[in-house]
Every structure is written in C-alpha cells, then in structure tokens.
Amino acid sequence: MADPYIDYREVSEYGRQFVSAVTPLAGQSELVDVVKLAALVSSAVDAVEAELQKATSDRSDLRGERTDTSEAAETVRDTVSRFYYHLRSLPKATVFDFEAFYPGQTMGDLSSMKPADLNAKAGEVLRGFDTDKNKNVAAFSTWKTELATAHQTLTNALAGKGNATGKSFVATAALVEARKTFLHRYNKVAKPIMRGLLAQLGREHELPLYFKDLAVNEGGKAKAPNEPVESNTALPPATP
C-alpha cells in the first residue's frame, strides 16, 4: 500500500531514493529507458525543492534543516538497534521484561521507518524501562539516558526546534503545482513502468526497493535477490 500522503518535504526523500535505486538498472531492458525515467522523476523533485526554498519563511539553509532531522533520526535508529541486540546478548540468568521494550521480542524494520515513526518506536522502548521488572535493573540506567537523549533530540528536530527554528513555509500555488507534478510522475508514471520492468526481469517482489513509501507502509522492505532473510530463530531466546 502506497503512502496516502507524501508531504512537501518527503518529496525529496522518496524521489531521491527512487532515482538512486533505479539507476543501476540502466541497460537491463530494451523496453525501458531507465536513465530517462530517473531524469523525469529527478526534475520533478528539483522543481519541488526550488519552490519549497522560495516558500520557506526563513531562507537560510533549508538543506541544514533536513540534515538535522536526518541525523537525529539516524541516531535514534542506531540506539534502538544497539539496545535490542544488547538485550539479546544478556546472560540467560538476567531477569527483565523483553516484551516491554520490544513487543514480540522483535525490533521491526527500522531502516524503512520515517523519522516520526522512529521517534514513536523510541518512545515505546523508553516506556519499557518503567515496568516492574525493568525499572530496578541498574545496568539499564545508561541505556535509558542514551535513548531518552536521542528521542528528545529527534522530537525537537521534528517540532522545528534547535537549528531548524523558524523554517515554516506557506504552500504557494507554484509549490502545490510542483508537488502535483511529482506525485503524477512518481505514482502514475514511474510505478507502472517499474512494475512492467521488474516483471520482465522476474523480480516483481522488489518493487518496494525502489519506492520507499511502499516499503514503509508494508511494514518492511523487500529483499534483494541474494540478500539473506533474517530469522529470529537464530537468536537466543530472552529470559523474562
């Protein structure tokens, strides 16, 4: 299922990811000119970025704002992942509530989560520290501080605080039209063409690799042809 609403700032994220992912397919099919398709989507992204820059009330370094949020999201992703594997590595005699941190004792596909989804995931993990079995585990105190700091930093970035202060914008007619053009090229042109191309190559299941909104809303990403499938059975069970 596609993202029902790709906002103005997500145009860059989704569009650039598509262009980067599809480029290696150039020349693999006589039916599809991948270079031209990538250029079609890329030019639409360029137009949205240009209009967004014009519409931003604070014109100073819009790219810096995106970087702030991106870096904060990456820190959360890394911290949540490291804590998960730390819990998996604890001695079996350690008494704690794994489910309180990670329901089902699974981490989920952090790589496909948007910044807001990552922040919600971090909040979920943080709440796990408050359960009876976890709140008195001394070894968790450092992790709680690290997770709370990462969570708050991303919260501030998403709220437009810190270095992103004042970067609000007004959706001008030109910006609205530029986004409309991008959505048409991304959803109505690129996706059908890629479905056909991947079908020709026998790789239909890989479509979410090229369209991040599909991967996010399916709750995971498609696996590349030779990429091993992860299995929780390979990990030692945690002792509650």
C-alpha positions as CSV (number, residue, x, y, z in Angstrom):
1,M,0.0,0.0,0.0
2,A,1.4,3.4,-1.0
3,D,1.8,6.3,1.4
4,P,-1.6,8.0,1.3
5,Y,0.0,11.4,1.8
6,I,3.6,12.3,0.6
7,D,4.1,15.8,2.0
8,Y,6.3,18.5,0.5
9,R,9.4,17.6,2.5
10,E,9.0,13.9,1.8
11,V,9.2,14.5,-1.9
12,S,13.0,14.8,-1.7
13,E,13.3,11.7,0.5
14,Y,11.1,9.5,-1.7
15,G,12.1,10.9,-5.1
16,R,15.9,10.9,-4.5
17,Q,15.7,7.3,-3.1
18,F,13.9,6.2,-6.3
19,V,16.5,7.8,-8.5
20,S,19.4,6.3,-6.6
21,A,17.9,2.8,-6.5
22,V,16.8,2.6,-10.1
23,T,20.0,3.9,-11.8
24,P,21.8,0.5,-11.6
25,L,19.0,-1.0,-13.8
26,A,20.0,1.1,-16.8
27,G,20.6,-1.0,-19.8
28,Q,19.0,-4.2,-18.4
29,S,15.9,-3.8,-20.6
30,E,15.4,-2.7,-24.2
31,L,11.9,-1.7,-23.4
32,V,12.6,0.8,-20.7
33,D,15.0,3.8,-20.8
34,V,15.8,3.8,-17.1
35,V,18.0,6.9,-17.4
36,K,15.2,9.0,-18.9
37,L,12.7,7.7,-16.2
38,A,15.1,8.7,-13.4
39,A,15.6,12.1,-15.0
40,L,11.8,12.6,-15.2
41,V,11.4,12.0,-11.5
42,S,14.5,13.9,-10.6
43,S,13.5,17.0,-12.4
44,A,10.1,16.9,-10.6
45,V,12.0,16.7,-7.3
46,D,14.2,19.6,-8.3
47,A,11.1,21.7,-9.0
48,V,9.5,21.0,-5.6
49,E,12.8,21.7,-3.8
50,A,13.2,25.0,-5.6
51,E,9.6,26.1,-4.8
52,L,9.9,24.9,-1.3
53,Q,13.1,27.1,-0.9
54,K,11.2,30.1,-2.2
55,A,8.2,29.4,0.1
56,T,10.2,29.0,3.3
57,S,9.9,31.9,5.6
58,D,13.5,31.6,6.9
59,R,15.6,31.2,3.7
60,S,18.8,30.3,5.5
61,D,19.9,26.7,4.7
62,L,16.8,24.6,4.1
63,R,19.2,21.7,3.5
64,G,20.5,22.1,7.0
65,E,17.1,21.5,8.4
66,R,16.7,18.3,6.6
67,T,20.1,17.3,7.8
68,D,19.3,18.0,11.4
69,T,16.2,15.7,11.3
70,S,18.0,13.1,9.3
71,E,21.0,12.9,11.7
72,A,18.7,12.8,14.7
73,A,16.7,10.0,13.1
74,E,19.8,8.0,12.4
75,T,20.9,8.4,16.0
76,V,17.6,7.0,17.2
77,R,17.7,4.2,14.7
78,D,21.2,3.2,15.8
79,T,20.5,3.4,19.5
80,V,17.2,1.4,19.4
81,S,19.0,-1.2,17.3
82,R,22.1,-1.5,19.6
83,F,19.9,-1.7,22.7
84,Y,17.9,-4.6,21.1
85,Y,21.0,-6.6,20.4
86,H,22.4,-5.8,23.8
87,L,19.3,-7.3,25.4
88,R,19.7,-10.4,23.2
89,S,23.3,-10.8,24.4
90,L,22.4,-10.7,28.1
91,P,23.0,-13.9,30.2
92,K,20.0,-16.2,30.5
93,A,20.0,-15.6,34.2
94,T,19.3,-11.9,33.8
95,V,15.7,-11.1,34.9
96,F,14.0,-8.5,32.8
97,D,10.9,-8.0,30.7
98,F,12.0,-8.1,27.0
99,E,8.4,-7.8,25.8
100,A,8.0,-4.4,27.5
101,F,10.8,-3.0,25.3
102,Y,10.1,-4.8,22.1
103,P,6.6,-6.5,21.7
104,G,7.0,-9.9,20.3
105,Q,10.7,-9.6,21.0
106,T,11.2,-8.3,17.5
107,M,12.8,-4.9,16.6
108,G,10.9,-4.3,13.3
109,D,12.4,-2.9,10.2
110,L,14.0,0.3,11.4
111,S,15.6,1.0,8.1
112,S,12.3,1.7,6.4
113,M,10.8,3.9,9.2
114,K,10.2,7.6,8.7
115,P,11.7,10.0,11.4
116,A,8.3,10.3,13.1
117,D,7.8,6.5,13.2
118,L,11.3,6.1,14.6
119,N,10.6,8.6,17.3
120,A,7.4,6.7,18.2
121,K,9.4,3.5,18.3
122,A,12.0,5.1,20.7
123,G,9.1,6.3,22.9
124,E,7.8,2.7,23.0
125,V,11.2,1.3,24.1
126,L,11.6,4.0,26.7
127,R,8.2,3.1,28.3
128,G,9.6,-0.4,28.8
129,F,12.0,0.9,31.4
130,D,9.1,1.7,33.7
131,T,7.8,-1.8,34.2
132,D,8.4,-3.6,37.5
133,K,11.0,-6.0,36.1
134,N,13.0,-3.3,34.3
135,K,12.9,-0.2,36.4
136,N,15.3,-1.6,39.0
137,V,17.9,-3.1,36.7
138,A,21.0,-1.0,37.3
139,A,22.6,-1.9,34.0
140,F,19.7,-0.3,32.1
141,S,20.3,3.2,33.5
142,T,22.9,4.2,31.0
143,W,20.8,2.9,28.1
144,K,17.8,4.8,29.3
145,T,19.7,8.0,29.4
146,E,21.1,7.5,25.9
147,L,17.7,6.6,24.4
148,A,15.9,9.5,26.2
149,T,18.5,11.9,24.8
150,A,18.2,10.6,21.2
151,H,14.4,10.6,21.5
152,Q,14.3,14.2,22.7
153,T,16.7,15.4,20.1
154,L,14.6,13.9,17.3
155,T,11.4,15.3,18.9
156,N,13.0,18.8,18.8
157,A,14.1,18.4,15.2
158,L,10.6,17.2,14.1
159,A,9.0,20.1,16.0
160,G,11.2,22.6,14.2
161,K,13.3,23.5,17.3
162,G,17.1,23.7,17.6
163,N,18.8,24.5,14.3
164,A,15.5,24.1,12.4
165,T,13.8,27.0,14.2
166,G,11.6,29.2,12.0
167,K,11.8,27.0,8.9
168,S,8.0,27.2,8.3
169,F,6.6,27.7,4.8
170,V,3.5,28.7,3.0
171,A,2.2,26.3,0.3
172,T,2.2,28.7,-2.7
173,A,0.3,27.9,-5.9
174,A,3.7,27.1,-7.6
175,L,4.7,24.7,-4.8
176,V,1.3,22.9,-4.9
177,E,1.6,22.5,-8.7
178,A,5.2,21.3,-8.4
179,R,4.2,18.6,-5.9
180,K,1.3,17.6,-8.0
181,T,3.6,17.1,-10.9
182,F,5.9,15.0,-8.8
183,L,3.1,12.8,-7.5
184,H,1.9,12.2,-11.0
185,R,5.3,11.2,-12.3
186,Y,6.2,9.1,-9.2
187,N,2.8,7.3,-8.7
188,K,1.2,7.3,-12.2
189,V,4.3,7.0,-14.4
190,A,7.3,5.6,-12.6
191,K,5.4,2.9,-10.6
192,P,3.6,1.3,-13.6
193,I,6.7,1.4,-15.7
194,M,8.8,-0.2,-12.9
195,R,6.1,-2.9,-12.4
196,G,6.5,-3.8,-16.0
197,L,10.3,-3.7,-16.0
198,L,10.6,-5.8,-12.9
199,A,8.0,-8.3,-14.2
200,Q,10.1,-8.6,-17.4
201,L,13.2,-9.3,-15.2
202,G,11.3,-11.8,-13.0
203,R,11.8,-9.5,-9.9
204,E,8.3,-8.2,-9.2
205,H,8.7,-8.6,-5.5
206,E,11.5,-6.0,-5.5
207,L,9.1,-3.0,-6.2
208,P,9.3,-1.7,-2.6
209,L,13.1,-1.4,-3.0
210,Y,12.5,1.4,-5.5
211,F,9.5,3.1,-3.9
212,K,10.2,3.8,-0.2
213,D,6.5,4.6,0.5
214,L,5.6,1.0,-0.4
215,A,8.3,-0.4,1.9
216,V,7.2,1.8,4.8
217,N,3.5,1.0,4.6
218,E,4.1,-2.7,4.2
219,G,6.0,-2.7,7.5
220,G,9.2,-3.9,5.9
221,K,11.4,-3.8,2.8
222,A,11.7,-6.2,0.0
223,K,14.8,-8.4,0.0
224,A,17.3,-8.2,-2.8
225,P,17.7,-11.4,-4.8
226,N,20.8,-12.6,-2.9
227,E,20.1,-11.0,0.4
228,P,19.6,-13.5,3.3
229,V,16.3,-13.4,5.1
230,E,16.6,-12.7,8.7
231,S,15.3,-15.2,11.2
232,N,14.6,-14.7,14.9
233,T,15.2,-18.3,15.5
234,A,18.9,-17.7,15.1
235,L,18.9,-15.5,18.2
236,P,18.9,-17.0,21.7
237,P,15.6,-16.5,23.4
238,A,15.5,-13.9,26.2
239,T,14.6,-15.0,29.7
240,P,11.7,-12.9,31.1
